Amino acid sequence: MTALAGASATWFHEAGRVLGRIAETQAGAIEDASTWCADAIAGDGLVHLFGTGHSRIPVEEMFPRYGSYPGFNPIVELSMTFHTQVVGANGQRQAMFIERVPGLAEVILSNFTFGSRDVMIVFSASGLSAVPVEMARGARRRRVRVIAVTSIEQSMSDEPDPTVGSRLLDEADLVIDLCTPHADALVPIDGLDVPVGPGSTIAAVAIVNAIKVRTAQLLVQRGSMPAVLTRASVVGADRSRDLFEDAYREHARRIARAITREG
């Protein structure tokens, strides 16, 4: 068996250090976040999740996918997350411009009715772009508790946009630190003057899965656990299909309230 060599081995080592720092320093915040999520889901509410750019990845990690369950509402705007064309129509320049537009978050939030038990988790490694910052601010104004998942070091390495006036971490009730460096990239390479290999994605995905499994444990203890999306190889084809249908119906029931305008 061939061992990882060179920069590949370095990236695994550095990524492991990031995950270790999260486990050592963010356990309390993850426990609080899990409790809030369990309170929301057990109380017939929703945990809303929002991110722009590559921060859409942890949003999609929560639901719907194998090993996940309803109660989490992923909110992703394609205009700020569709990156694969890079240039031309739907290109990266436009996406990066749009996520810095003040006022857009209020337009997004206006599509939803938030319940008294709902929670909002906002993901942004930098925590500086207008839309995620204002999503958190607008959610709190609607009396929704906000959890920010961000890199404190990255966020503090630059000043907030004057038109926005604050960082994501300033607009949250609870902050979970990604524990990644301000560059995000983890690996220096001889002969290259900038680092390579981001760490924020693996950090964010680890955090949300820690929240997901702990929330499930709390919901089981309360007798409030929804159906879990499960592969047929685990439970058989018929039950797997039934679990998917049960989960989708439950998500539809919950989301119907959230997208029905009041008044």
N, C-alpha and C positions, 0 to 999 in steps of 0.2 A: 504494500500500500504506500502510495506516495504522500508524503507530508506536505502541508502548505509551506510555501517558501516565500522569502522576500516580503514584498509589500502586502501580499495576501495574508500572510501570517500576522503581520503587524496590524492589519485592519481587524482581524478576529480578536487579537489581544486587546486593542483599544476599545472595540465594541463591547467586549466582556467587561472592561473596566467601567464603561458608562453604565452598563446594566448593574454592575456591582454597586456603584454610587447611588443609583436609584433605589436599589433594595435597602441600602444602609441609611439613606437620608430622607426618602420620600414615603416610608411605610405609613407614617401617621396620616399624611395627606391622602394616600391611596385608600386607607381604611375609612377616612371621613367621606371621601368621594363615593366609595362603595355603599356606605350607609345611606347617603343621600339618594343614590340611585335606587336602592332597595325600597326606601320610603316612597319614592315617586312611583315605582312600578307596582308595588303592593297597594298603593293608594289609588290605583287606576289612572295614574298620570303617565307622563312621558319624560324620557331623558333625551333632549334634543342635542344633536352633535353638529358642529359646523367647523369647516376649515377651508381655506383657499390654497391654491398651489398644490404642492405635494402633501400638504396637511389634509387633503381629502382622504389619504390612505388610511389613517386610523379611524376616520369616520366610517368608511366602508368596512373596516375590520369588525365593527361592533354588530352590525345587522344590515342585510341578511347574509349569512354564510354559515357553513357547518359549525356546530358548536356554539351557535348564538341563538337568541330568543327575542321575542317581541317585547316592546317597552322602550326600545331605543329608536329614535327617529333621525335618520341621517339626512342632513340638509347640505346639499352640494350644488353650487351654481356652476354649470358647465363653462360659462364665459370666463371663469377664473381658475378652472382646473383642467381644461382640455389642452394638454401640452404637446401631444405627439406630432402635430404638424409643424411646430417650432417656428417656421416663418410663413409668410403669406397669410391667406385668410385663416382666422382662428389661431393666429400665431402667438408665440410667447410674449412678444412685446405688448400686444393688446391685453393679454391676461394680466400681466404685471401692472399695466396702467389701470385696468379696471379695479383691481384689488386695493388701489390707493385712492379711489374716488370717495370723498366724504359724502355722506347722505345715502349711499346705496344700501347700507345695512338696514336703515329704517324702511326702505322699500321692501326688502326681503322679509323683515319681521312683520310687516303689515299683512302678509299672506296667512298669518297664523293667529289662532286664539290660544293663549297659554293658560293652563290651569294652575290652581293655587299650589299644587304639589310638584309641579314640573321643575326640571333642572335643565340647565344649558351647559354643555361642555364645549369650549372653544379652543381649537388647536392652532397654534402659530409659533413656529420655532423662534422667529425674531420678535413677535409680539408688538410690531411697530406699524404694520400696514393698517390703513384706515378701516377697511371693512371688518376684519375680525375684532379690532378694538371697539368699534361702534356696535358690532353685534352684541358684545358683552355689555356695553353700556346700556344699550336699548333693552336687553333682556332684564337687567337689574331694574331699570325704570319700570318695567312691567311686573316687578316683584317676583322675578324668577331667579333662583339662586344660580350663580355662575361659577363654574370650575374652569380655570385657565390651565392648559397644558402648554408650557413654553420653556424656552431655554433662558434662564435668568442671566447667564453670562452673555449670551448673544444679545438679549434685549437691552442690557445695560451698557453694551459696547457702542451704542449710538444714541442720539437724542431723538425723542418723539417728534413726529411731524407737527409743526406748529398749528396746522389746520385741524389736527386731531387732538393734540394737547395732552395725551397720556399714552402709556403703554398698556398692553393687554393685562399685565399683572396688576396694574393699578385699578382695573375695572372689574376685578374678580373677587368673589367671596372666599375662594380657596384656590391656591396656586400649587400645581404639581410641576416640579422642575425636571426638564428633560436631561439635565446634567451633561449637556454637550457643550463643547467649546464655542467661542464666538464665531469661529470660522465655519462651524458645523462639520466640515471635512476633518478626518481623523489622522490621515497618514502623510507625513512629510516624505518626499522622495529626493534623493541626491540628484542634483542637476536640475531640479525644478524648484522655482521660488514660491510656489503656492501648494497647500496641502490638497489631497485627493480623498474621496470616499466619505460621503456624509454619514453622520451617525444619528441624526434626529428621527429618521423614519423607524429604525429598529427600536429606538428608545420609546417613541410614541406608541408603536404597536405593542411593545412589552407592557407599557403602562395600561393601555386599554384592556388588554387581555387579563391583567391582574385585577382590574376593576370588574371585568365581566365575570370571572370565576368567583370572586369574593361576593359579588352581588347575588349570583346564583345560589351560593351557599346560604346567604342570609334569607333569600326568598324561600328556599326549601325549608329552613327552620321556621318560617312564618306560615308555611302552607300556602304560599302565593306564587309558586313557580309556574311560568307559562311553558308551552311546548318548546322543545329545543330542536332545531334543525339538525338531523342526524342522518348519516350515510346508511344506505341499505346494507352495506357490508357489516354494520354493527347490529341493526335491529330487524333486518329483512326488508324486502321491497315494499310490502303492504304497509307496515308500520312507518317506514320512512316517508312514504307518500302521505300518510295520514298526519304525521307530525308537521310536514311542510304545509299542508292545507290548514291545519289548526293554527299554526304560527301566522300564516298569511291572513287568515280571517281575524285573528286577534289584533294584528297590526292594523288592518283596515278599520276595525271597530274603534281603536284608539285614535288613529290619525283622522278619522272622520270628524271627531270633535275639534281637533286642532286646526283643520282647514275650513271649518264652518264659521263664518264671520258673525259676531254677535251684534245686536243692536240694529 
